[in-house]
Amino acid sequence: MAHQNIFPCIFFSILFCVFSTVAQGARTFNVKYYGAVANGRTDNRKAFLRAWMDACDQKGVSIVYIPKGVYMLGSVEFAGPCRGVTMFFMKGDLRAPRGAFLNVETWLGFRYVDNLIMKGGGTLDGQGQSAWPFNQCHKNNNCQTLPIVTPDYSPNTDGIKMGSSSNIRISYSKISTGDDCIAILSDTSNIDISNVYCGPGHGISIGSLGKYTNEKNVNGVSVRKCTLNGTDNGIRIKSWESPISITASNFLFQDIFMYNVRNPIIIDQTYCPHPPCNRQTASHVQIQDVTYRNIFGTSSSEIAVSMQCSKKFPCKNIVMTDIKFGHHGTKKSLKSYCSYVNGRFFGRQYPPPCF
Ligand SMILES: *[C@@H]1O[C@H](CO)[C@@H](O)[C@H](O)[C@H]1NC(C)=O
């Protein structure tokens, strides 16, 4: 049945595109008209990819439209460069096949795309649980136990990770995961994150940076009106101790509420998650022009603000305005702790500033 319907549907989609272009000035590519079936079982990779390729090939604004329903989707990469602004409008839910990910790194990949918009209120269900039993740590003595600080137990699962990307907006999203909710890596610019709820997870991270020789600058990240609940880190910037020389600059963190977060505000330029690390030199990642404004909530550790910048390239122009934290669950006092930071502060500050 489904196959018989494909051709009339493609025909219809052309008509639909013509009408919607007239109606909204944006072209719509409905995955259903490319043969996608929302039964939660049929792998819809081909239909999604074909809709993507047609949308990507359009000038102006084009919309890959995913109507309500549950679509099973195997590992797939949506690649650019595209000719215009491409929107992934997701009313429906995308579901990964169970246990099919042992040999792939990414479930849904977006690469080489400028001006990507994702919205619509649908759900991404990676079916991650089906892979957890393959974690061999309980049998392997070399495995280090994960610090149990969040109620999550899904290892190494970033929510949204981006690199070599520009002009990305993420808003009104809830992300719960076992690793970073959002990670922003090398060669990114103009990233706008707002109204995101993160928890459980490891927070919102810029980096890690300075690990690979071909890395490029990160410039222009705004994180506003976000909530972090029960996360390991809040807002974090991290780089490795290496000679890789790039600049990470122009970041704004504003109106952020954190509840029971272990490291609410953190810059770590001595990042080494799995020691021993090959510490060649102080980090050569220059962090500068970072503003924290109206950041408040509760910290589960006594150090609510920690800035460990590079001895060789100290952090420059760090501006903090109205920072208000309390210790989660007790009346313990809080501290901030910093090294090699050049900054200024305004308004209320608790814990007291360390520069
Ligand atoms: C934080 O998360 C816990 C557990 O999911 C939930 O019960 C609580 O209401 C959340 N609190 C806030 C302030 O979002």
PDBQT file of the ligand as one rigid body, heavy atoms in Angstrom, charges set to zero:
ROOT
HETATM    1  C1  LIG A 401      13.704  19.837  39.190  1.00  0.00    +0.000 C 
HETATM    2  O1  LIG A 401      13.612  18.479  38.797  1.00  0.00    +0.000 OA
HETATM    3  C2  LIG A 401      12.935  17.671  39.743  1.00  0.00    +0.000 C 
HETATM    4  C3  LIG A 401      13.079  16.235  39.277  1.00  0.00    +0.000 C 
HETATM    5  O2  LIG A 401      12.662  16.078  37.959  1.00  0.00    +0.000 OA
HETATM    6  C4  LIG A 401      11.490  18.150  39.837  1.00  0.00    +0.000 C 
HETATM    7  O3  LIG A 401      10.785  17.364  40.771  1.00  0.00    +0.000 OA
HETATM    8  C5  LIG A 401      11.480  19.599  40.268  1.00  0.00    +0.000 C 
HETATM    9  O4  LIG A 401      10.165  20.101  40.252  1.00  0.00    +0.000 OA
HETATM   10  C6  LIG A 401      12.335  20.459  39.339  1.00  0.00    +0.000 C 
HETATM   11  N1  LIG A 401      12.442  21.795  39.895  1.00  0.00    +0.000 N 
HETATM   12  C7  LIG A 401      12.443  22.902  39.173  1.00  0.00    +0.000 C 
HETATM   13  C8  LIG A 401      12.584  24.165  39.927  1.00  0.00    +0.000 C 
HETATM   14  O5  LIG A 401      12.340  22.911  37.956  1.00  0.00    +0.000 OA
ENDROOT
TORSDOF 0
